[in-house]
């Protein structure tokens, strides 16, 4: 998809940035066909396999005001995001397309709660005694080659939550969960999959967010020395 460049480090206000690119509120493009639109709008490569669905949920957050809005803010945008993401997930995992899922206003708080809980886990800020999180159901199937596969069960938003938790379960089992991270730059927080050999990445894009943090630290040191 053609995505606008994400530049949180630039010294320019969001309103001026929007005007310079002729951006209006809630202008996320949902291309025809399969796409992880929430992740790709930040020009980030999706995680491998079904874990990209979890990453895409994490990247529905709003960043930079109207340029990158919260895709779970209303039913219309949430539905379009979900339709595209599930179609891509089904293709990536070979699961086949799920039954049509129609979101309602009552479903959005459940999705946002799961998103916030997962972001808290990745950012190591989960409270000591958190309230119960969204629950899902998985069915364990024995495949012809002797593997055990966890498949989501339920209907509507319950099935969606089950699919997301199922991918998290699989990622923890195959040790890829630790590579799903959120950008350390506090004005960004985009979720990315760390493909570095030693799993040392902390920025979704070191040229943008890494440079911004390093520049700020350098300026702080110069002020202290002045």
N, C-alpha and C positions, 0 to 999 in steps of 0.2 A: 504494500500500500504506500501511497505517497504521504509521508508524515512530515509535519513541521519540525524543524530542529528544536531540541530542548536545550535551553541555555539559561539555567537558573543562576549562573555565576555573573551574568552581565549586569553592569550597573545601569539598569534601565527599569523604569516602573512597569508593572504589568499592563496598565492602561495604555502607555505609549507603545509597548510591544504589540499589544492587540491591534492598535490603530495602524502601526507600520505594516502589519501583515493582513490588514483588513479582516481581523478575526472578530466574530460575534460570539456571544455566550452559547455554550453547548453546541460546538461545531465539530465534534468528533466524527470522523468519517467511518462508516461501516461498509466496507466494500462488498460487492456481491461475491459469493463464494465463501471459502473458509478463511478465518483470520482470528488471531489473538489480538484484537484491536486495542485492548487496554495496554498491553505490553508494547506493541509495535508503534503506538503513537509516541513513545519515548525513544524510539530507534534502538530498542534493546532486543537481543536475540532471545526467543523463547527457550525455556528449559527443555531438556529432552523428554520424550514420551508424554505420559499423562500428567507429570508434575507441572507442565506448562499451564494447565488449567488452574492450579492453585496460584501460580505466579500471576496469571491474568486477573484473578480475583483480587490479589493484593494490589495490583496496578490500576484498579478502578478508582483509587483515591483521587481527589482533586489536588492538582499541583499547579501553582502559578495563576490562580484565578480562572477567568473565562477561557484562557488558552487551552488548559487541560482540566476540564470540569470533573466533578465526581460523577462517575457513570452509574452510581446507585442512588442518585439524588431523587430520581423519579422513575415511575414504572416504565415510561416509554424508552428512556435510554437504557435502563436495566434490562428490559426485554430484548432490545436489539443487541446489547452486549452478550447476553446469555445465549441467544440463538447462534450467533457467530462463533462463540467460544465452544459451545457443545458440539457444533458441527466439526470444528477443527479437532477437538478432543476425540471424537468418534473415529475420525480418519487416522489420527496419530496412534491410537491404541488398538484399532481394529475391532472396536466394541460394537460397531453398528450404530446407526442414529437412534437416540432415545425417543420415546414418545413425546409428542408435543407438550411443552410445559408453558403454561400461561401464568405469568406473575401477577400478583395483586399488590395493593398498597400494604397489606398485612405481611407480605413476604419480605419486603425490603429490610425491616429491622433485623430479621433473622440473618440475612446475608451480610448486612453491615456488622452485626455482632461477631459473626464468624471471621470476617475480614479483620476486624480490630483484634480479636483474640489471637489470630495467626501472626499478625504484625507484632503484637506484644511478645509472642514467643521468640520470633526472629530477632527482635531488638532487646531481648533479655530484660523486659520490664513487666513481666507477669506478677501481679500481687501475690503475697504469700498464701492467701486463702481466697482464690478467685471463685466467683459464682459458677454454677454449672454452665458449661458451654453448649452450643448447639449439638444435638446428638443425631447420628445417622445409623443406618442398618446395612450390613454387608452380608452377602451370601458367599460361602466358600465353595468353589467348584474344583473338582479334580479333572485336569486336562488329560488328553490322550497320551501325552508324553510324561505324565507323572507329576506335573507341577500343580500347585494349589493357587488358584486365582480368586481374588476378592472382588465381587461384583456388587455394585450399588443396588439397593432395593428401595421400595417406597414409591410414592407418587408426588408430582408437583415439586414444591420447594424441598420436601423431605428427600426426594431422590437426588436433587442437586447437592444438598448437604452431604448425603451419603457418598456421592461420587467424589466430592472434594476431600472428605476425610479418608476415603479409600485410597486416593492418590498420595495423601500424606502418609498413610500407613505403609504403602508400598515403598515410598521414598525412604522412610526410616528403615525399612527392612533391607533395602539394597544399598544403604549408606550414601544416598545422594541428597538427602534432606539437608545435611550440613552445608551443602554448596548453594542452597537457596538463601539469599541474603537481601537486606535492604541497604541502600546506599547510606553511608555514614554522614554525608552532608545533610544537616538538619533541615535545610530548605528543599531537599529533594525527596529522599526516602523511597525512591523507585526500587522495586524488587528486581533482582537480577540473579542469574545462575553463574556462579563463579567457576570458570573453566580453567583457572590457573593450575599448574601442576601441583603446587603445595597448598592450594585452597587459601591463598593469602589476600585475595581481593577485598577491598572495602568500599570502592566507588563503583557506581554503575557505569561511569565513564571517567577515567582518570584525567583526561584532557579537560573536562568541564568541571566536575565536582572536586576532583583532587587538586587541580590547580587553584580553584577558588579558595579552598581551605588553606592550602599552603601560602597563597598570597596574603590572606587575612592574618595568618600566623606571622609572616614576615613583616607585615606592617606593624603588628603589635610589638614585635621585638625592637623595631626601629624607634617606636614611640617610647619604649622603656629606656632605650640607650640615649635618647635625645636629652 
